[in-house]
Amino acid sequence: MNKRTAPLAIVAMSVAALVAAPVAQAQDTAAPAATPASTPKQIKKAERKAARAKKNAELKELEKNGYNPAGEQTDYPQNLQNAQSKINAQKAGKPAPASAP
């Protein structure tokens, strides 16, 4: 080989190696679509969503047992406590205690 064709041969071999190598993609299409959250942001978002669902379920259960968050608040702690005691009694399988006036 002379001085001119040596660099050309190296470039040709490099191109051939790059073409033969598998190409990495930004998104792995072989991975299933329903993979679990893996990044910290996705994990925190899932945790917030679960906490919000739990809070909403607890509030709905309190409302079902007589608590009205939009109602009159003069008896606020007592009506919340009454609803909570009804829930606790239901979970324990006992009759709910009488509500305070």
C-alpha positions in Angstrom: 0.0 0.0 0.0 1.2 3.5 -0.7 0.8 6.5 1.6 -2.4 7.6 -0.1 -4.4 4.4 0.1 -3.5 3.4 3.7 -5.8 6.1 5.3 -8.5 5.2 2.8 -8.4 1.6 3.7 -8.6 2.4 7.4 -11.7 4.5 6.8 -13.3 1.8 4.7 -12.7 -0.9 7.4 -14.1 1.5 10.1 -17.3 2.0 8.0 -17.7 -1.7 7.4 -17.4 -2.3 11.2 -20.0 0.3 12.0 -22.4 -1.0 9.5 -22.1 -4.6 10.7 -22.5 -3.5 14.4 -26.0 -3.5 15.9 -27.5 0.0 16.2 -28.5 1.1 19.7 -32.0 2.7 19.9 -33.3 5.4 22.2 -36.2 3.2 23.1 -36.0 -0.5 23.5 -38.8 -1.9 21.5 -38.3 -5.5 22.8 -39.2 -4.5 26.3 -42.9 -5.0 27.3 -45.1 -2.0 27.4 -46.2 -2.5 31.0 -42.9 -2.4 32.7 -42.9 -1.2 36.4 -41.8 2.3 37.2 -38.1 2.5 37.2 -37.0 6.1 37.5 -37.2 8.0 40.8 -39.7 10.4 39.3 -42.0 7.6 38.1 -41.7 5.9 41.5 -42.6 9.1 43.4 -45.5 9.7 41.0 -46.9 6.2 41.6 -46.5 6.7 45.4 -48.4 10.0 45.3 -51.1 8.5 43.2 -51.5 5.6 45.6 -51.6 7.9 48.6 -54.2 10.1 46.9 -56.4 7.0 46.2 -56.1 5.8 49.8 -57.0 9.3 51.1 -60.0 9.5 48.8 -61.2 6.0 49.8 -60.9 6.9 53.5 -62.8 10.2 52.9 -65.5 8.3 51.0 -65.9 5.8 53.8 -66.2 8.6 56.4 -68.9 10.3 54.2 -70.7 7.0 54.0 -70.8 6.9 57.8 -72.2 10.4 58.3 -69.3 12.8 58.0 -69.9 15.8 55.7 -66.8 17.9 55.1 -68.8 20.6 53.4 -71.4 20.7 56.1 -71.7 22.7 59.3 -68.4 22.8 61.1 -69.6 23.9 64.5 -69.4 20.2 65.6 -66.3 19.5 63.5 -64.2 17.2 65.6 -67.2 15.4 67.1 -68.9 14.5 63.8 -65.6 13.3 62.3 -64.9 11.2 65.4 -68.4 9.8 65.3 -68.0 8.7 61.7 -64.6 7.2 62.6 -66.0 5.3 65.5 -68.7 3.8 63.3 -66.0 2.7 60.8 -64.0 1.1 63.6 -67.1 -0.6 65.0 -67.9 -2.0 61.6 -64.3 -3.3 61.2 -64.4 -4.9 64.6 -67.9 -6.4 63.9 -69.6 -4.6 66.8 -72.6 -2.3 66.7 -71.7 1.4 66.4 -72.0 3.4 69.7 -74.7 6.0 70.0 -73.7 9.4 68.6 -73.2 12.4 70.8 -75.8 15.2 70.3 
